[in-house]
Amino acid sequence: MKPGDQVRADVSPNRIDICPEPPVMAQGVIENGVLVMVRQGIRMDAAAAVRSDRDSLAARSQPPPVSKLLRQ
């Protein structure tokens, strides 16, 4: 957790749990046929996130090296 994060308290008879609250997702707006999301206040690099997902999917789809196949 970091400063500014939202939290919630789950209260039960024997304990109180402080849990992070997930950020509220705002609705998008369609402009010129494209879904545009409003700012969430979370800094992120969308292009880097897409590249990371693409690379991880590509790595999983590649066959194992021949040396690993020969050991089996």
Secondary structure as the mmCIF struct_conf table of DSSP 4:
data_model
#
loop_
_struct_conf.conf_type_id
_struct_conf.id
_struct_conf.beg_label_comp_id
_struct_conf.beg_label_asym_id
_struct_conf.beg_label_seq_id
_struct_conf.end_label_comp_id
_struct_conf.end_label_asym_id
_struct_conf.end_label_seq_id
TURN_TY1_P TURN_TY1_P1 PRO A 3 GLY A 4
STRN STRN1 VAL A 7 VAL A 11
BEND BEND1 PRO A 13 ASN A 14
STRN STRN2 ILE A 16 PRO A 20
HELX_LH_PP_P HELX_LH_PP_P1 GLU A 21 GLY A 28
STRN STRN3 VAL A 29 GLU A 31
TURN_TY1_P TURN_TY1_P2 ASN A 32 GLY A 33
STRN STRN4 VAL A 34 VAL A 36
HELX_LH_PP_P HELX_LH_PP_P2 MET A 37 ARG A 39
BEND BEND2 GLY A 41 GLY A 41
HELX_RH_AL_P HELX_RH_AL_P1 ALA A 46 SER A 61
BEND BEND3 GLN A 62 GLN A 62
HELX_LH_PP_P HELX_LH_PP_P3 PRO A 63 PRO A 65
HELX_RH_AL_P HELX_RH_AL_P2 VAL A 66 ARG A 71
#
